[in-house]
Amino acid sequence: MTRLYIIPVGDDWIHSFEETVASPVAIPEHAPEDLQREDQVRIWGTTEGQQKRTFFEEMEPGDPLLFYHNGEFFAAGRVGTAFEDPETGGDLWQNEESRFIFTVEDYQEISVPREQVAVLLGYEEAWVPYRFLRVSPDAVNSLLQQYNSIEEAFQDFQSGDGPDGPETKESKGKDSREHTEIQWRLIQLGLAHGYDVYVARNDKNREYNGSRLGEECVEHLNLPGFSPAATRIIEYVDVIWLDGDFIAKMFEVESTTSIYSGILRMTDFMVKVPNIAVDMHIVAAVDDEDKVREEINRPTFQQVLGPAEHCTLRYLSFDEVRETHETVNQAGPLQEAF
C-alpha cells in the first residue's frame, strides 16, 4: 500500500523551503551518484529521531508528500531519491541535524484547508500536524472511505479538486497554457480519426481556442471488465482515444508535472490490467526527450514494462503533435496517427 507523508514547515523554515523546494537548487556536493546526473533538484529533509528514522527508511520513490504551513496544506509532491547525509543538511540549511534528505518530484502548489485533510484522515477537526509523519494505516483506511486509492486523493489534492466540489485552483503561466494547447490538439486529432475521446476529469473545464476541453469528449469512462480501481487511475490521464469499449491510445502531457508521475500512472494501470493491449505516450518538449527516456528505463518501471508484450510506452514530442495536427487539418485523417 502506498505510503503518504505529511511534512509541517514552521515559520523559521518556510524561507528555506522556498529556496530549496519551491525553487530547484544545484545538486549538493555530497548527494548520491545517481543524482549527480541532474542539473537541479527540489530537496528537503528532516532531523534525527527514532520514529522519524523509521518513517524515513520506509520511504520509496513515488510516495506522495503533503507540506503544511500556517493552517493549510500548501504544496504537494512525490518522493524522488531519499538518502541520509548530515553534510548535505549543513550545506543546504546550515543544519547538520537535518540528515534525512529526500528530493521532491511532481511538485505543485496547492491550497487545501487543514480541517479538510483532518476529516479525510479520520482525525479530530482540531488536529494540527506538528512533526514529520507517515500517515497510519488506520488513517489511510479512513481516506479510502472517500477515495478508491491514495493516488486518487493525491490527484485531487494537487488539482484543488476535493471530494465536495470542482477544481478551484488552476496553475498559470506558459507551462499551463502549453499543456492545455497540446491536450486540445490531441483531442482534435482523436476526433478527426473517428475515436471517442476522454479528457482527464480535472481538466474538462479548461478552455482553449474559446472552447472547453471536454466539450466534444465523452463524460465518463465506461470500460467493461475493468475494476473501479483501474478506471480511477486513468480518469486522470490527460487524453484517451477510445475505439468503442476499448482503449486505443493514452497520452500523458508533461509540461506542468514531473515526467515520473505520468509514467507511474501508466504503469500502475498496467499492473491493475496486466493483459491489456494499448499504445501509451508520454508527450513532452524536445528538450525533455532524454529525461523521458531515462525515466522510462528506470528499473522500477521496466519491471512492469519489460514483460508487457502487448503494450507500448513511447516518447512523443510537442512538435510532433503540432505538425501532425496541422497535416490532418490540411490533408485529412492519416492511416495511422502516432
C-alpha positions as CSV (number, residue, x, y, z in Angstrom):
1,M,0.0,0.0,0.0
2,T,1.3,3.4,-0.9
3,R,2.6,5.5,2.0
4,L,1.5,9.1,2.5
5,Y,3.8,11.5,4.2
6,I,2.9,14.8,5.9
7,I,5.6,17.4,6.5
8,P,4.9,20.5,8.5
9,V,7.1,23.6,7.7
10,G,7.5,26.0,10.6
11,D,7.8,29.8,10.3
12,D,11.5,29.5,10.8
13,W,11.9,27.1,7.9
14,I,9.5,28.5,5.3
15,H,12.2,30.6,3.8
16,S,14.5,27.6,3.4
17,F,11.6,25.7,1.8
18,E,11.1,28.4,-0.8
19,E,14.9,28.3,-1.6
20,T,15.3,24.5,-2.0
21,V,11.8,23.1,-2.8
22,A,9.7,25.8,-4.3
23,S,12.8,26.7,-6.3
24,P,15.1,23.9,-7.6
25,V,18.8,24.1,-6.5
26,A,22.1,22.8,-7.8
27,I,22.9,19.2,-6.8
28,P,24.5,19.1,-3.4
29,E,28.1,18.0,-3.4
30,H,27.5,15.0,-1.1
31,A,24.3,13.8,-2.9
32,P,24.3,10.2,-4.2
33,E,25.9,9.5,-7.6
34,D,22.6,8.9,-9.4
35,L,21.5,12.4,-8.6
36,Q,24.7,13.9,-10.0
37,R,23.4,13.4,-13.5
38,E,20.7,16.0,-12.8
39,D,21.1,19.7,-13.3
40,Q,18.9,20.8,-10.4
41,V,16.6,19.2,-7.9
42,R,14.0,20.2,-5.3
43,I,15.2,18.9,-2.0
44,W,14.0,18.8,1.6
45,G,14.9,16.9,4.8
46,T,14.1,16.3,8.4
47,T,16.0,16.0,11.6
48,E,17.2,12.9,13.6
49,G,14.8,11.0,15.7
50,Q,14.0,7.3,16.1
51,Q,10.4,7.5,14.8
52,K,11.5,9.8,12.1
53,R,14.2,7.4,11.1
54,T,11.6,4.6,10.9
55,F,9.3,6.7,8.7
56,F,12.3,7.9,6.5
57,E,13.7,4.4,6.0
58,E,10.3,3.2,4.7
59,M,10.2,6.0,2.0
60,E,10.0,4.8,-1.6
61,P,10.1,6.7,-4.9
62,G,6.7,8.0,-5.8
63,D,5.3,8.1,-2.3
64,P,3.0,11.2,-2.0
65,L,4.1,14.2,0.1
66,L,1.9,16.9,1.6
67,F,3.5,20.0,3.1
68,Y,1.7,22.0,5.8
69,H,2.2,25.6,7.0
70,N,0.0,28.1,8.8
71,G,-3.4,26.4,8.6
72,E,-3.3,24.8,5.2
73,F,-1.5,22.2,3.1
74,F,0.2,24.5,0.7
75,A,2.3,22.2,-1.5
76,A,2.4,18.6,-2.7
77,G,5.0,16.3,-4.3
78,R,6.4,12.8,-4.5
79,V,9.5,11.2,-3.1
80,G,12.3,11.1,-5.6
81,T,15.6,9.9,-4.0
82,A,16.0,9.5,-0.3
83,F,19.4,9.4,1.5
84,E,20.9,10.1,4.9
85,D,23.6,12.7,5.0
86,P,24.3,15.4,7.6
87,E,26.8,17.2,5.4
88,T,24.0,17.9,2.8
89,G,21.9,19.3,5.6
90,G,24.8,21.5,6.6
91,D,25.5,22.7,3.0
92,L,21.8,23.5,2.2
93,W,20.4,24.7,5.5
94,Q,23.4,25.2,7.8
95,N,21.9,22.4,10.0
96,E,23.6,19.1,10.1
97,E,20.8,17.7,12.2
98,S,18.7,17.7,9.0
99,R,20.2,14.5,7.9
100,F,17.2,12.6,6.5
101,I,17.2,14.0,3.0
102,F,14.8,13.5,0.1
103,T,14.3,15.0,-3.3
104,V,10.8,16.2,-4.2
105,E,9.3,15.4,-7.7
106,D,6.0,16.2,-9.2
107,Y,5.9,19.5,-7.2
108,Q,2.8,21.6,-7.2
109,E,1.5,24.5,-5.1
110,I,-1.9,23.6,-3.6
111,S,-4.3,25.1,-1.1
112,V,-6.2,22.6,1.0
113,P,-7.5,23.6,4.4
114,R,-6.1,21.6,7.4
115,E,-9.6,20.7,8.5
116,Q,-10.4,19.0,5.2
117,V,-7.4,16.7,5.4
118,A,-8.1,16.0,9.1
119,V,-11.6,14.9,8.3
120,L,-10.5,12.7,5.4
121,L,-7.9,11.0,7.6
122,G,-10.4,10.4,10.4
123,Y,-8.7,12.8,12.8
124,E,-10.4,15.4,15.0
125,E,-11.1,18.6,13.1
126,A,-8.7,20.5,15.5
127,W,-5.8,18.2,14.6
128,V,-2.6,20.0,13.6
129,P,0.4,18.2,12.2
130,Y,3.4,19.2,14.3
131,R,6.1,16.8,13.1
132,F,7.2,14.8,10.1
133,L,5.0,11.7,9.9
134,R,3.9,8.8,7.8
135,V,0.1,8.6,7.8
136,S,-1.0,5.5,9.8
137,P,-2.8,2.5,8.1
138,D,-6.0,3.5,10.1
139,A,-5.9,7.0,8.7
140,V,-5.2,5.7,5.2
141,N,-8.3,3.4,5.6
142,S,-10.3,6.5,6.6
143,L,-9.1,8.3,3.4
144,L,-10.1,5.3,1.3
145,Q,-13.7,5.6,2.5
146,Q,-13.8,8.8,0.4
147,Y,-11.5,7.7,-2.4
148,N,-10.7,4.4,-4.1
149,S,-6.9,4.9,-3.7
150,I,-4.4,7.3,-2.2
151,E,-3.4,8.1,-5.8
152,E,-6.9,9.4,-6.5
153,A,-6.9,11.5,-3.3
154,F,-3.5,12.9,-4.1
155,Q,-4.6,13.9,-7.6
156,D,-7.5,15.9,-6.1
157,F,-5.2,17.5,-3.5
158,Q,-2.8,18.6,-6.3
159,S,-5.6,19.9,-8.6
160,G,-7.5,21.6,-5.8
161,D,-10.5,19.3,-6.7
162,G,-11.7,17.9,-3.4
163,P,-14.4,15.3,-2.8
164,D,-17.1,18.0,-2.3
165,G,-16.5,20.3,-5.3
166,P,-14.9,21.1,-8.6
167,E,-11.4,22.4,-9.2
168,T,-10.8,25.7,-7.6
169,K,-7.1,26.3,-8.1
170,E,-5.6,26.3,-11.6
171,S,-1.9,26.6,-12.4
172,K,-1.0,29.6,-14.5
173,G,1.8,30.6,-16.9
174,K,3.4,29.4,-20.1
175,D,3.7,25.7,-19.0
176,S,0.0,25.5,-18.2
177,R,-1.1,27.1,-21.5
178,E,1.2,24.8,-23.4
179,H,-0.1,21.8,-21.6
180,T,-3.7,22.8,-22.4
181,E,-2.8,23.5,-26.1
182,I,-1.3,20.1,-26.5
183,Q,-4.3,18.4,-24.9
184,W,-6.6,20.3,-27.2
185,R,-4.6,19.2,-30.3
186,L,-4.6,15.6,-29.1
187,I,-8.4,15.8,-28.6
188,Q,-8.9,17.2,-32.1
189,L,-6.7,14.6,-33.7
190,G,-8.6,11.8,-31.9
191,L,-11.9,13.1,-33.1
192,A,-10.6,13.6,-36.6
193,H,-9.6,9.9,-36.7
194,G,-13.1,8.7,-35.6
195,Y,-12.2,7.9,-32.0
196,D,-14.3,8.8,-28.9
197,V,-12.1,11.0,-26.8
198,Y,-11.8,11.3,-23.0
199,V,-10.0,14.1,-21.3
200,A,-8.8,14.0,-17.7
201,R,-11.6,14.6,-15.2
202,N,-9.8,17.6,-13.6
203,D,-9.2,19.2,-17.0
204,K,-12.6,19.0,-18.6
205,N,-13.4,22.7,-17.9
206,R,-10.1,24.2,-19.0
207,E,-10.5,26.3,-22.1
208,Y,-8.5,26.6,-25.3
209,N,-9.4,28.5,-28.5
210,G,-12.6,29.6,-26.9
211,S,-14.0,26.1,-26.2
212,R,-14.0,23.8,-23.2
213,L,-11.6,20.8,-23.5
214,G,-14.4,18.4,-22.6
215,E,-17.0,19.9,-24.9
216,E,-16.9,17.1,-27.6
217,C,-15.5,14.4,-25.3
218,V,-17.2,11.5,-23.5
219,E,-18.1,12.4,-20.0
220,H,-17.2,9.1,-18.3
221,L,-15.1,6.1,-18.9
222,N,-17.3,3.0,-19.3
223,L,-14.9,0.1,-19.7
224,P,-16.5,-3.3,-19.4
225,G,-14.4,-5.7,-17.3
226,F,-12.3,-3.0,-15.7
227,S,-12.2,-2.8,-11.9
228,P,-13.2,0.5,-10.3
229,A,-9.6,0.9,-9.1
230,A,-8.2,0.6,-12.6
231,T,-10.7,3.0,-14.0
232,R,-10.0,5.5,-11.3
233,I,-6.3,5.6,-12.1
234,I,-6.8,6.5,-15.8
235,E,-9.5,9.1,-15.0
236,Y,-6.6,11.4,-14.6
237,V,-4.8,10.5,-17.8
238,D,-4.6,13.7,-19.9
239,V,-6.2,12.3,-23.1
240,I,-7.5,8.9,-24.1
241,W,-8.7,7.7,-27.5
242,L,-11.4,5.1,-27.4
243,D,-12.5,2.7,-30.0
244,G,-15.9,1.7,-28.7
245,D,-15.3,0.0,-25.4
246,F,-11.6,-0.4,-26.0
247,I,-8.7,1.9,-25.2
248,A,-6.7,2.6,-28.4
249,K,-4.2,5.2,-27.2
250,M,-3.4,7.1,-24.0
251,F,-1.4,10.3,-23.7
252,E,0.2,12.0,-20.7
253,V,1.3,15.6,-21.4
254,E,4.2,16.5,-19.2
255,S,4.8,20.3,-19.0
256,T,3.4,21.2,-15.6
257,T,4.2,18.0,-13.6
258,S,7.1,15.7,-13.4
259,I,7.7,13.1,-16.0
260,Y,7.8,10.5,-13.3
261,S,4.1,10.9,-12.4
262,G,2.8,10.3,-15.9
263,I,4.8,7.1,-16.3
264,L,3.8,6.0,-12.8
265,R,0.1,6.4,-13.7
266,M,0.6,4.3,-16.9
267,T,2.5,1.5,-15.1
268,D,0.0,1.5,-12.2
269,F,-2.7,0.9,-14.7
270,M,-0.8,-1.9,-16.4
271,V,-0.4,-3.6,-13.1
272,K,-4.2,-3.4,-12.5
273,V,-5.0,-4.6,-16.0
274,P,-2.0,-6.8,-17.0
275,N,-3.3,-8.3,-20.2
276,I,-4.5,-5.1,-21.9
277,A,-3.1,-4.1,-25.3
278,V,-2.8,-0.3,-25.6
279,D,-0.4,2.3,-27.1
280,M,0.7,4.8,-24.4
281,H,2.6,8.0,-24.9
282,I,4.5,10.5,-22.7
283,V,4.2,13.8,-24.5
284,A,6.9,16.4,-23.7
285,A,9.0,19.1,-25.1
286,V,12.0,18.2,-27.3
287,D,14.3,19.5,-24.5
288,D,12.9,16.8,-22.2
289,E,13.3,13.8,-24.5
290,D,16.4,12.5,-22.8
291,K,14.8,12.8,-19.4
292,V,11.7,11.0,-20.6
293,R,13.7,8.1,-21.9
294,E,15.8,7.9,-18.8
295,E,12.7,7.8,-16.6
296,I,11.1,5.1,-18.8
297,N,14.2,3.0,-18.4
298,R,14.2,3.1,-14.6
299,P,14.4,-0.4,-13.2
300,T,11.2,0.3,-11.2
301,F,9.2,0.9,-14.5
302,Q,11.0,-1.7,-16.6
303,Q,9.8,-4.4,-14.2
304,V,6.3,-3.6,-15.4
305,L,7.0,-2.6,-19.0
306,G,9.5,-5.3,-19.8
307,P,7.1,-8.3,-19.6
308,A,4.2,-6.4,-21.2
309,E,4.1,-7.9,-24.7
310,H,1.1,-6.1,-26.0
311,C,1.6,-2.6,-24.5
312,T,4.0,0.1,-25.7
313,L,5.1,3.3,-23.9
314,R,6.8,5.8,-26.1
315,Y,8.0,9.4,-26.1
316,L,6.2,11.9,-28.3
317,S,7.3,15.5,-28.7
318,F,5.1,18.6,-28.6
319,D,6.4,19.4,-32.1
320,E,5.2,16.1,-33.5
321,V,1.7,16.7,-32.1
322,R,1.6,20.2,-33.6
323,E,2.9,19.0,-37.0
324,T,0.5,16.1,-37.2
325,H,-2.4,18.3,-36.2
326,E,-1.5,20.8,-39.0
327,T,-1.1,18.0,-41.5
328,V,-4.5,16.5,-40.7
329,N,-6.2,19.9,-40.9
330,Q,-4.8,20.4,-44.4
331,A,-5.0,16.8,-45.8
332,G,-7.4,14.9,-43.7
333,P,-7.0,11.9,-41.4
334,L,-3.9,9.7,-41.6
335,Q,-3.8,6.0,-41.9
336,E,-2.1,5.9,-38.5
337,A,-1.6,8.8,-36.1
338,F,1.4,8.2,-33.9
